[in-house]
Each structure stands twice: as structure tokens, then as C-alpha cells.
Amino acid sequence: MEIKSTTIVGDIVRSNFKTAQLFEKNNIDFCCGGGVSLSEACENASVEVDILIPEIEAVLAKSDPDSKYIEQLGLDDLSDYIVKRHHSYVRENIPFLQQKLEKLCNAHGDNHPELFDVKEMFDGAAENLTAHIQKEEMVLFPYIHKMVKYLKDGNYNTDELGWVLQPISMMEAEHQVEGERFEKMRHITDNYTTPPDGCGTYQVSYQTLQEFEQDLHRHIHLENNILFKKAIALEKELINKA
């Protein structure tokens, strides 16, 4: 992949997810904000694009089998992969983090009042993400499965098509809200740094919270930069074939 200042950030990460770490290091949003050019992203992050491009090229020189695997998946299989890998992660880790953050507030809240803000923000994220993934599983992903079946069978009614942009726009807006929420949590926790008086629970909680955000970034990347784009293109293809 040739990298230019006009190359879209999300497309770079789509070609090789190993570049995500480089973008995060430079405070460049590759998931919610992945739809902009590299030059615009660098300008927003006060990064020299001419310096970053060689670094990106060095990462791209290394193979990333996972990105190749994802790219080869059909849309139905990719949506199933997201449910099994990322939706299940959200559901499994929300109760654990809520319990640990509650414990931290009780034990360390007097000396670290920011913990109450972290807990409040994570509770909000937990509620919204739970509703978000349910909507995807009940509405958007079944529609994607249906479109893939239409493509394979060649038998469908165009009256059933033409509305994928609405739920995708909603999902992307919700992704943006959660991306900003976790950015705030990362800021007030000093990048999830355990304070000197922090206990083992403190360290485990912050480490898990950081892992949760990293998983969310990949989750959003797979949807915004790959699944949603391909779903929009597939719907247009089906409509044009009718």
C-alpha cells in the first residue's frame, strides 16, 4: 500500500492493524475519526506528516495475517465475528469493571475523588454499549445477513432495500460518543496510571479499563472502516442490479 498525505487513516489501519499502535502513540484517532486523510489527522494531532509516513511504511512492511483474514471475510461472517469477539467481550467485562470501580470508590475515593467520575462515566458507557450492541444484533446485522443472502440467491425485492444508511449513521454517532467518553477517562486517570498509594485492585482495574478501551477501538474500527463501508457498497450493488 502506497502511503501519501491524502491516504485515509482508516484505510491504512484496515490494510494492517499493527499501524493502530503507531496512530495511538501519536494521539491520532483511527477508529471514530478514521475517515479523514493522513495530513488532516496529523494536523489535528500536531504531528509532522512527512515524519510519520516513513514510520507507517516501516510498520506496513511487516505482515499482518489478522488484517488479511478480516478482509477476506464475507459481511455476514464479519458481523458474526464482531459479535463473538467484541460484543461478548463487552458483556463479559462490564460487570467485572463495575464491581472493581465500586470497590475502588469505597476504598480510595476520599484521596482520589476522580474515581467517582471514572465510575460514573463507565456506568454510562456500560448502559449505552449494552443497548448499542443489542441494536446491532437485532436490526443492522440481520439486515446485512439478508443482503448477503440476496446477493447469493439473486432473488429479492428492491422495496426491502435502501435504508442501511440510517442505522449505520446512528451506530457511528454512538461510536463517537463512547470514543470521546473513554478519551476523558484516559485523561483523568493519566493514561490509566495507578497512583503510588494504589492497591492491587487499583492496578487490575485500570489495566482492565485500558484493555477495554483498546478492544473498543478495534471494535469500532472493524465496523466504521470495514463492515459499514462494505454494507453500504453492497446495498448499492443490489439496487443497481435490480
C-alpha positions as CSV (number, residue, x, y, z in Angstrom):
1,M,0.0,0.0,0.0
2,E,1.4,3.4,-1.0
3,I,1.1,5.9,1.7
4,K,0.5,9.6,0.8
5,S,-0.7,12.6,2.8
6,T,-4.1,12.1,1.1
7,T,-4.4,8.4,2.2
8,I,-7.3,7.8,4.5
9,V,-6.3,6.9,8.0
10,G,-8.9,4.1,8.4
11,D,-7.7,2.5,5.1
12,I,-4.2,2.3,6.5
13,V,-5.3,0.5,9.6
14,R,-7.6,-1.6,7.6
15,S,-4.7,-2.8,5.5
16,N,-2.6,-3.6,8.6
17,F,-3.9,-3.3,12.1
18,K,-0.4,-3.1,13.5
19,T,-0.4,0.6,12.4
20,A,-3.1,1.3,15.1
21,Q,-0.5,1.3,17.8
22,L,1.5,3.9,15.9
23,F,-1.5,6.1,15.5
24,E,-2.4,5.8,19.2
25,K,1.1,6.7,20.1
26,N,0.7,9.9,18.1
27,N,-2.8,10.7,19.5
28,I,-4.4,10.1,16.1
29,D,-7.9,8.6,16.2
30,F,-8.1,5.8,13.7
31,C,-11.5,4.4,14.6
32,C,-14.1,7.1,15.1
33,G,-12.0,9.6,13.3
34,G,-10.6,7.2,10.7
35,G,-12.4,8.7,7.8
36,V,-10.0,11.7,7.3
37,S,-6.8,12.0,5.3
38,L,-3.4,11.4,6.9
39,S,-2.5,15.1,6.5
40,E,-5.7,16.2,8.2
41,A,-5.2,13.7,11.1
42,C,-1.6,14.8,11.6
43,E,-2.6,18.5,11.6
44,N,-5.3,17.8,14.2
45,A,-2.7,16.0,16.4
46,S,0.1,18.4,15.7
47,V,2.2,15.7,14.1
48,E,4.5,16.2,11.1
49,V,3.0,14.1,8.3
50,D,6.4,13.8,6.5
51,I,7.9,12.3,9.6
52,L,5.0,9.9,10.3
53,I,4.8,8.5,6.7
54,P,8.2,6.6,6.9
55,E,7.2,5.2,10.3
56,I,3.9,3.9,8.8
57,E,5.7,2.4,5.9
58,A,8.1,0.5,8.2
59,V,5.1,-1.0,10.1
60,L,3.4,-1.9,6.8
61,A,6.5,-3.8,5.7
62,K,5.6,-6.3,8.4
63,S,2.8,-8.8,7.5
64,D,-0.4,-8.8,9.5
65,P,-2.3,-12.1,8.9
66,D,-5.2,-11.0,11.1
67,S,-6.0,-8.0,8.9
68,K,-5.8,-10.2,5.8
69,Y,-8.2,-12.7,7.5
70,I,-10.7,-9.9,8.3
71,E,-10.5,-8.5,4.8
72,Q,-11.4,-11.9,3.3
73,L,-14.4,-12.5,5.5
74,G,-17.9,-12.1,3.9
75,L,-20.0,-9.4,5.5
76,D,-22.2,-12.0,7.2
77,D,-19.1,-13.7,8.7
78,L,-17.6,-10.4,9.7
79,S,-20.7,-9.4,11.6
80,D,-20.7,-12.7,13.3
81,Y,-17.0,-12.3,14.2
82,I,-17.7,-8.9,15.7
83,V,-20.5,-10.4,17.9
84,K,-18.4,-13.3,19.0
85,R,-15.2,-11.4,19.6
86,H,-16.2,-7.9,20.6
87,H,-19.8,-8.0,21.7
88,S,-19.1,-10.9,24.0
89,Y,-16.0,-9.0,25.4
90,V,-18.2,-6.0,26.3
91,R,-20.8,-8.2,28.0
92,E,-18.2,-10.2,30.0
93,N,-16.2,-7.3,31.2
94,I,-18.8,-4.7,32.2
95,P,-19.8,-6.5,35.4
96,F,-16.2,-7.1,36.4
97,L,-15.2,-3.4,35.9
98,Q,-18.4,-2.0,37.6
99,Q,-17.7,-4.2,40.6
100,K,-14.0,-3.2,40.8
101,L,-14.7,0.5,40.3
102,E,-17.3,0.4,43.0
103,K,-14.7,-1.2,45.3
104,L,-12.1,1.5,44.4
105,C,-14.5,4.3,45.2
106,N,-15.3,2.9,48.6
107,A,-11.6,2.3,49.4
108,H,-9.8,5.2,47.8
109,G,-12.5,7.7,46.9
110,D,-11.6,10.1,49.8
111,N,-8.0,10.5,48.5
112,H,-8.9,10.1,44.8
113,P,-12.2,11.8,44.1
114,E,-11.6,11.3,40.3
115,L,-12.6,7.7,40.8
116,F,-16.2,8.7,41.2
117,D,-16.0,10.4,37.8
118,V,-14.5,7.3,36.3
119,K,-17.2,5.1,37.7
120,E,-19.9,7.5,36.6
121,M,-18.5,7.6,33.0
122,F,-18.0,3.9,32.8
123,D,-21.5,3.2,34.1
124,G,-22.8,5.5,31.3
125,A,-20.7,3.6,28.8
126,A,-21.9,0.3,30.1
127,E,-25.5,1.2,29.7
128,N,-25.1,2.7,26.2
129,L,-22.8,0.0,24.8
130,T,-25.2,-2.7,26.0
131,A,-28.1,-1.0,24.2
132,H,-25.8,-0.4,21.2
133,I,-24.7,-4.0,20.6
134,Q,-28.3,-5.2,21.1
135,K,-29.5,-2.8,18.3
136,E,-26.7,-4.1,16.0
137,E,-27.6,-7.7,16.7
138,M,-31.3,-7.3,16.4
139,V,-31.5,-4.8,13.4
140,L,-28.4,-4.0,11.5
141,F,-26.5,-7.3,11.4
142,P,-29.6,-9.3,10.4
143,Y,-30.1,-6.9,7.5
144,I,-26.5,-7.4,6.5
145,H,-27.0,-11.1,6.6
146,K,-30.1,-10.7,4.4
147,M,-28.3,-8.6,1.8
148,V,-25.6,-11.3,1.6
149,K,-28.2,-13.9,1.0
150,Y,-29.9,-11.7,-1.6
151,L,-26.5,-11.5,-3.4
152,K,-26.0,-15.2,-3.3
153,D,-29.6,-16.1,-4.3
154,G,-30.2,-13.3,-6.8
155,N,-33.8,-13.2,-5.6
156,Y,-35.0,-10.2,-3.7
157,N,-37.4,-7.2,-3.8
158,T,-35.8,-3.8,-4.0
159,D,-38.6,-2.5,-1.7
160,E,-36.7,-4.2,1.1
161,L,-33.5,-2.3,0.4
162,G,-32.4,1.3,0.7
163,W,-32.3,2.0,4.5
164,V,-28.9,0.8,5.6
165,L,-27.5,4.4,5.9
166,Q,-29.9,5.3,8.8
167,P,-28.8,2.6,11.3
168,I,-25.2,3.0,10.3
169,S,-25.3,6.7,10.9
170,M,-26.8,6.1,14.3
171,M,-24.2,3.5,15.2
172,E,-21.3,5.8,14.1
173,A,-22.7,8.6,16.2
174,E,-22.9,6.3,19.2
175,H,-19.3,5.2,18.5
176,Q,-18.2,8.8,18.6
177,V,-19.9,9.4,21.9
178,E,-18.1,6.4,23.5
179,G,-14.8,7.2,21.9
180,E,-14.9,10.7,23.5
181,R,-16.1,9.3,26.8
182,F,-13.1,6.9,27.1
183,E,-10.8,9.7,26.0
184,K,-11.9,11.7,29.0
185,M,-11.4,8.7,31.3
186,R,-7.9,8.2,29.9
187,H,-7.2,11.8,30.6
188,I,-8.4,12.0,34.2
189,T,-6.6,8.7,35.0
190,D,-3.3,9.9,33.5
191,N,-3.5,7.1,30.9
192,Y,-4.7,4.6,33.5
193,T,-1.7,5.1,35.7
194,T,-2.1,3.6,39.2
195,P,-1.2,6.2,41.9
196,P,1.6,5.4,44.4
197,D,-0.9,4.6,47.1
198,G,-2.9,2.4,44.8
199,C,-3.5,-1.3,45.7
200,G,-3.6,-4.4,43.6
201,T,-7.3,-3.9,42.8
202,Y,-6.4,-0.4,41.6
203,Q,-3.8,-1.7,39.2
204,V,-6.0,-4.5,37.9
205,S,-9.0,-2.2,37.4
206,Y,-7.0,0.4,35.5
207,Q,-5.3,-2.3,33.4
208,T,-8.7,-3.9,32.5
209,L,-10.2,-0.5,31.8
210,Q,-7.3,0.3,29.4
211,E,-7.8,-3.1,27.7
212,F,-11.5,-2.4,27.4
213,E,-10.8,0.8,25.6
214,Q,-8.3,-0.9,23.3
215,D,-10.8,-3.6,22.4
216,L,-13.4,-0.9,21.8
217,H,-11.1,0.9,19.4
218,R,-10.6,-2.3,17.3
219,H,-14.4,-3.0,17.6
220,I,-15.2,0.5,16.2
221,H,-12.5,0.2,13.6
222,L,-13.9,-3.1,12.2
223,E,-17.4,-1.5,11.9
224,N,-16.7,2.0,10.8
225,N,-13.8,1.4,8.5
226,I,-14.7,-2.1,7.1
227,L,-18.2,-3.5,7.8
228,F,-20.2,-0.4,7.4
229,K,-18.4,0.7,4.2
230,K,-18.9,-2.7,2.6
231,A,-22.5,-2.9,3.7
232,I,-23.3,0.5,2.0
233,A,-21.5,-0.7,-1.1
234,L,-23.3,-4.0,-1.1
235,E,-26.7,-2.3,-0.8
236,K,-25.9,0.0,-3.8
237,E,-24.8,-3.0,-5.8
238,L,-28.0,-4.9,-5.1
239,I,-30.1,-1.9,-6.0
240,N,-28.2,-1.3,-9.3
241,K,-28.6,-5.0,-10.2
242,A,-32.4,-4.9,-9.8
